Amino acid sequence: MAQSDQKPQDRAPSSIERDMEATRERLAETIDQLVHRASPKTIARREVATVKAYFVDAHGNPRTDNILKVAGGVVGFAVFVVVVRRLTR
């Protein structure tokens, strides 16, 4: 890295080139990390893991409270749709 006690014109060209190469490498690593994090496969895997974590605990046991909440919501919505369809006929 650049030494703070030296002025840019006092630095050797080889020192500047080393700093530039190190900066390029760090930037390339950062870009690679961003590309990986933004890839559709990575996003999908992350979201699937989030959903699984909602329904299954760390030991692989089902979280029945969350499962029952979702099942209740689905059944409630289905009943709502049936009632609305019957009322609109």
TORDO-392719 format. One record per residue: residue number from 1; residue in one letter; x, y, z of N, C-alpha, C in turn. Coordinates in pm, 1 decimal, decimal comma, always signed. Example, Ala and Ser with C-alpha at 12.3 -4.5 7.8 and 13.67 -1.06 7.14 Angstrom:
TORDO-392719
[1; "A"; [+1319,0; -569,0; +780,0]; [+1230,0; -450,0; +780,0]; [+1320,0; -330,0; +780,0]]
[2; "S"; [+1285,0; -225,0; +708,0]; [+1367,0; -106,0; +714,0]; [+1290,0; +3,0; +787,0]]
***
This chain:
TORDO-392719
[1; "M"; [+83,3; -117,8; +0,0]; [+0,0; +0,0; +0,0]; [+87,9; +124,4; +0,0]]
[2; "A"; [+26,3; +236,3; -28,6]; [+99,4; +361,3; -32,3]; [+141,2; +400,4; +108,4]]
[3; "Q"; [+260,5; +452,3; +118,2]; [+307,3; +499,8; +247,6]; [+262,3; +643,6; +263,5]]
[4; "S"; [+204,4; +675,6; +378,0]; [+146,0; +808,0; +395,8]; [+250,6; +916,8; +415,3]]
[5; "D"; [+375,0; +879,2; +450,0]; [+476,2; +981,0; +473,6]; [+550,2; +1021,6; +346,2]]
[6; "Q"; [+522,1; +956,6; +234,2]; [+587,1; +990,6; +108,1]; [+487,4; +1060,8; +16,4]]
[7; "K"; [+536,3; +1158,3; -56,2]; [+454,9; +1225,5; -156,3]; [+454,0; +1138,2; -281,7]]
[8; "P"; [+347,8; +1143,7; -361,7]; [+341,2; +1059,3; -481,8]; [+462,6; +1074,6; -573,5]]
[9; "Q"; [+516,5; +1195,8; -587,7]; [+630,0; +1214,6; -677,2]; [+759,4; +1156,9; -619,2]]
[10; "D"; [+762,6; +1128,2; -488,1]; [+881,6; +1071,3; -425,5]; [+882,6; +917,7; -431,7]]
[11; "R"; [+775,3; +857,8; -470,3]; [+765,9; +711,1; -471,9]; [+826,1; +654,8; -600,6]]
[12; "A"; [+882,7; +538,8; -586,3]; [+941,8; +471,1; -702,0]; [+829,1; +413,9; -788,4]]
[13; "P"; [+847,5; +412,2; -919,0]; [+745,0; +356,4; -1007,0]; [+710,4; +212,0; -972,6]]
[14; "S"; [+808,8; +134,3; -931,3]; [+780,8; -5,6; -897,4]; [+688,9; -14,7; -775,3]]
[15; "S"; [+703,6; +76,3; -681,6]; [+616,7; +78,9; -563,2]; [+473,4; +113,3; -603,1]]
[16; "I"; [+460,0; +209,3; -690,9]; [+327,2; +248,5; -739,6]; [+263,2; +133,2; -815,6]]
[17; "E"; [+343,0; +64,2; -899,3]; [+290,2; -49,2; -974,9]; [+244,0; -161,8; -881,8]]
[18; "R"; [+320,9; -189,3; -774,6]; [+280,6; -292,1; -677,5]; [+148,4; -254,2; -610,7]]
[19; "D"; [+135,3; -128,1; -574,1]; [+10,7; -82,1; -511,7]; [-107,8; -95,2; -607,1]]
[20; "M"; [-84,4; -59,7; -732,6]; [-190,9; -69,6; -832,3]; [-231,3; -215,4; -853,8]]
[21; "E"; [-134,3; -306,6; -859,3]; [-163,5; -448,6; -879,6]; [-240,3; -505,0; -759,5]]
[22; "A"; [-200,6; -466,7; -639,2]; [-271,8; -512,7; -518,6]; [-415,7; -460,4; -518,7]]
[23; "T"; [-433,4; -337,0; -560,0]; [-568,0; -279,1; -567,1]; [-651,3; -351,3; -672,2]]
[24; "R"; [-592,4; -381,4; -787,5]; [-663,0; -456,1; -892,3]; [-708,4; -592,7; -841,4]]
[25; "E"; [-620,5; -661,7; -770,0]; [-654,7; -794,3; -717,4]; [-769,1; -787,0; -616,5]]
[26; "R"; [-764,2; -689,1; -526,6]; [-873,3; -673,1; -429,3]; [-1004,2; -641,5; -499,7]]
[27; "L"; [-997,9; -557,0; -600,3]; [-1118,4; -521,7; -676,0]; [-1172,9; -643,0; -749,8]]
[28; "A"; [-1085,0; -723,4; -809,0]; [-1129,3; -844,3; -879,6]; [-1196,3; -941,7; -783,2]]
[29; "E"; [-1141,0; -958,6; -662,7]; [-1201,8; -1046,3; -562,9]; [-1338,8; -995,4; -521,0]]
[30; "T"; [-1349,3; -865,1; -501,7]; [-1476,9; -805,2; -462,6]; [-1581,8; -824,6; -571,6]]
[31; "I"; [-1543,3; -804,9; -695,0]; [-1635,9; -823,5; -806,3]; [-1679,7; -969,1; -815,0]]
[32; "D"; [-1585,9; -1062,5; -797,9]; [-1621,2; -1204,9; -800,2]; [-1721,7; -1237,7; -689,6]]
[33; "Q"; [-1700,9; -1182,7; -571,3]; [-1793,5; -1206,2; -460,6]; [-1932,0; -1150,1; -492,7]]
[34; "L"; [-1936,8; -1031,4; -549,0]; [-2065,4; -970,2; -584,2]; [-2137,6; -1049,8; -692,6]]
[35; "V"; [-2063,1; -1097,1; -791,2]; [-2123,4; -1177,3; -898,4]; [-2181,7; -1305,2; -840,3]]
[36; "H"; [-2107,6; -1368,5; -749,2]; [-2157,5; -1491,6; -686,2]; [-2283,5; -1464,1; -604,3]]
[37; "R"; [-2284,1; -1357,9; -525,6]; [-2399,5; -1326,3; -441,5]; [-2522,3; -1287,8; -523,5]]
[38; "A"; [-2501,6; -1232,7; -641,3]; [-2612,8; -1186,6; -723,3]; [-2657,6; -1289,5; -826,7]]
[39; "S"; [-2592,2; -1404,7; -831,2]; [-2631,4; -1503,8; -931,1]; [-2766,8; -1564,5; -893,6]]
[40; "P"; [-2849,8; -1592,2; -991,4]; [-2982,7; -1646,9; -963,2]; [-2979,3; -1777,0; -883,2]]
[41; "K"; [-2882,5; -1864,5; -911,4]; [-2873,3; -1990,3; -836,3]; [-2844,4; -1964,6; -688,8]]
[42; "T"; [-2754,4; -1872,2; -661,5]; [-2720,4; -1841,2; -522,8]; [-2839,7; -1779,9; -450,5]]
[43; "I"; [-2909,7; -1690,7; -517,3]; [-3027,0; -1628,5; -457,2]; [-3133,8; -1733,7; -429,3]]
[44; "A"; [-3157,1; -1822,6; -524,1]; [-3257,6; -1927,9; -506,1]; [-3219,8; -2019,1; -389,6]]
[45; "R"; [-3094,0; -2059,5; -382,3]; [-3049,8; -2145,6; -271,5]; [-3068,2; -2076,2; -137,2]]
[46; "R"; [-3034,4; -1948,8; -133,0]; [-3047,8; -1872,6; -8,9]; [-3193,8; -1863,7; +33,9]]
[47; "E"; [-3283,4; -1839,9; -61,7]; [-3425,5; -1829,5; -29,3]; [-3484,0; -1963,9; +12,3]]
[48; "V"; [-3442,7; -2071,8; -53,9]; [-3489,4; -2206,0; -15,5]; [-3443,5; -2237,3; +126,5]]
[49; "A"; [-3320,9; -2203,1; +158,8]; [-3269,6; -2226,9; +294,5]; [-3348,6; -2146,1; +396,9]]
[50; "T"; [-3388,0; -2024,8; +361,4]; [-3467,7; -1941,8; +452,4]; [-3603,2; -2004,2; +477,4]]
[51; "V"; [-3668,3; -2051,6; +371,9]; [-3799,9; -2114,2; +386,5]; [-3788,0; -2243,1; +467,3]]
[52; "K"; [-3687,5; -2324,1; +438,7]; [-3668,3; -2448,2; +513,8]; [-3645,1; -2418,7; +661,3]]
[53; "A"; [-3567,2; -2316,1; +689,9]; [-3538,9; -2280,8; +829,0]; [-3666,4; -2238,8; +902,2]]
[54; "Y"; [-3764,3; -2186,5; +830,1]; [-3891,1; -2146,9; +891,4]; [-3972,1; -2269,3; +933,0]]
[55; "F"; [-3962,2; -2377,2; +857,5]; [-4042,8; -2496,3; +882,9]; [-3967,8; -2608,6; +954,1]]
[56; "V"; [-3834,7; -2603,7; +955,8]; [-3754,7; -2710,2; +1017,9]; [-3647,0; -2644,1; +1103,7]]
[57; "D"; [-3629,3; -2694,9; +1228,5]; [-3527,4; -2636,0; +1315,1]; [-3388,2; -2689,8; +1280,0]]
[58; "A"; [-3288,8; -2645,9; +1354,3]; [-3149,5; -2681,5; +1325,0]; [-3122,4; -2831,5; +1339,9]]
[59; "H"; [-3204,0; -2900,8; +1418,3]; [-3184,9; -3044,3; +1439,4]; [-3263,4; -3129,6; +1340,5]]
[60; "G"; [-3335,1; -3065,6; +1248,7]; [-3412,1; -3138,5; +1148,6]; [-3553,6; -3171,8; +1192,5]]
[61; "N"; [-3593,6; -3122,5; +1308,5]; [-3729,3; -3146,8; +1357,3]; [-3825,0; -3043,5; +1300,4]]
[62; "P"; [-3947,9; -3086,6; +1265,9]; [-4043,4; -2989,6; +1210,6]; [-4087,3; -2888,7; +1315,8]]
[63; "R"; [-4106,9; -2766,8; +1272,2]; [-4159,6; -2661,4; +1359,7]; [-4311,0; -2659,3; +1340,8]]
[64; "T"; [-4379,0; -2737,3; +1422,5]; [-4522,7; -2755,7; +1403,9]; [-4599,9; -2626,1; +1420,2]]
[65; "D"; [-4553,6; -2535,8; +1504,8]; [-4626,1; -2409,7; +1521,5]; [-4629,3; -2331,0; +1390,7]]
[66; "N"; [-4517,4; -2323,0; +1321,8]; [-4514,0; -2250,7; +1194,1]; [-4590,3; -2325,5; +1085,1]]
[67; "I"; [-4580,0; -2458,4; +1085,5]; [-4652,0; -2538,3; +986,0]; [-4802,8; -2520,1; +1004,2]]
[68; "L"; [-4848,1; -2521,9; +1129,9]; [-4991,5; -2505,6; +1155,8]; [-5040,7; -2366,6; +1119,0]]
[69; "K"; [-4957,9; -2265,3; +1139,8]; [-4996,2; -2128,5; +1100,2]; [-5019,4; -2120,8; +949,3]]
[70; "V"; [-4926,7; -2174,7; +873,6]; [-4938,6; -2169,6; +727,3]; [-5056,5; -2254,7; +680,8]]
[71; "A"; [-5070,0; -2374,9; +737,3]; [-5181,3; -2462,2; +698,4]; [-5314,9; -2394,8; +731,3]]
[72; "G"; [-5324,0; -2331,7; +847,1]; [-5446,5; -2259,8; +883,1]; [-5477,2; -2146,6; +786,3]]
[73; "G"; [-5374,9; -2076,3; +744,5]; [-5393,8; -1968,4; +647,4]; [-5442,5; -2020,0; +513,6]]
[74; "V"; [-5386,7; -2131,5; +468,9]; [-5426,4; -2191,1; +340,4]; [-5571,3; -2238,2; +348,9]]
[75; "V"; [-5606,5; -2308,0; +457,0]; [-5744,3; -2356,4; +473,4]; [-5840,8; -2238,0; +482,8]]
[76; "G"; [-5802,9; -2136,4; +557,4]; [-5887,1; -2017,3; +567,7]; [-5910,2; -1950,9; +434,0]]
[77; "F"; [-5805,9; -1940,9; +354,0]; [-5819,2; -1879,9; +222,0]; [-5908,4; -1965,1; +131,8]]
[78; "A"; [-5891,0; -2096,6; +138,4]; [-5974,4; -2185,2; +56,3]; [-6121,5; -2172,0; +95,1]]
[79; "V"; [-6149,5; -2165,6; +224,4]; [-6288,4; -2147,7; +269,7]; [-6341,6; -2013,2; +221,7]]
[80; "F"; [-6262,4; -1911,1; +228,7]; [-6302,5; -1778,1; +182,1]; [-6338,5; -1781,2; +33,3]]
[81; "V"; [-6255,8; -1845,6; -46,9]; [-6281,7; -1853,2; -190,8]; [-6411,1; -1928,7; -217,9]]
[82; "V"; [-6433,4; -2039,7; -148,1]; [-6555,7; -2118,2; -167,8]; [-6678,0; -2035,2; -129,9]]
[83; "V"; [-6672,1; -1965,8; -17,6]; [-6785,5; -1883,8; +26,5]; [-6813,1; -1771,8; -73,1]]
[84; "V"; [-6712,4; -1704,2; -119,1]; [-6731,3; -1595,8; -214,7]; [-6790,7; -1648,6; -345,2]]
[85; "R"; [-6742,9; -1763,1; -390,7]; [-6797,3; -1819,6; -516,1]; [-6944,0; -1856,5; -500,7]]
[86; "R"; [-6981,1; -1908,8; -386,8]; [-7120,9; -1946,7; -365,5]; [-7208,7; -1824,2; -353,2]]
[87; "L"; [-7158,3; -1717,7; -292,7]; [-7237,5; -1596,9; -277,6]; [-7256,4; -1521,1; -408,0]]
[88; "T"; [-7162,8; -1534,3; -498,1]; [-7169,1; -1460,1; -624,7]; [-7245,4; -1534,4; -733,1]]
[89; "R"; [-7294,2; -1652,7; -705,1]; [-7369,4; -1727,1; -807,4]; [-7510,5; -1683,3; -813,4]]
***
